[in-house]
Amino acid sequence: MVSLPAYAEEPAKAAVADGKVVAIEYTLRLEDGKLVATNVGETPLVLVQGRGEVFPGLERAIAGMAPGETKQGTLAAAEAYGEVAPELFVEVESARIPEPDRHVGAQVFFRDESGARRVVRIHEVRGDRVTVDLNHALAGNPIRYEVRVLRVEDAPR
């Protein structure tokens, strides 16, 4: 009888699961192909799966993936930058907006109720009133993604 050499079993690749530390490369585009963001060729994005550190739809997309796997798809607006929320259109006195920025489409800094500074867009100008749009600039847009899982590790204890 001939004995066969013993082969070590190949260890199973770790899969993305809640609580795992995951490093990814990603590219995000609008439906027309316009680049929104990418980190390909740069520092990987490191996140803890299940903590809501990335778009909800992207977190679901990478669940179960193993290192080296790539996936493409489209996130609905609600799963990415959010839907356009009508209640985030706010009317303010035009005096609060610098004169050169009092035109539709201008982006200006605005302080919210908590005092945080953020960029908003001028939506409409009517005499002494200006409507500003507090929605994210990409709200309402589906986002095409391509993601590659680079590493999956247990979270440090």
Secondary structure, DSSP 8 states (H G I E B T S, - for coil): -----------------TT-EEEEEEEEE-TT--EEEE-TTS--EEEETTS--S-HHHHHHHTT--TT-EEEEEE-GGGTT----GGGEEEEEGGGS-GGG-STT-EEEEE-TT--EEEEEEEEEETTEEEEE-S-TTTT--EEEEEEEEEEE----
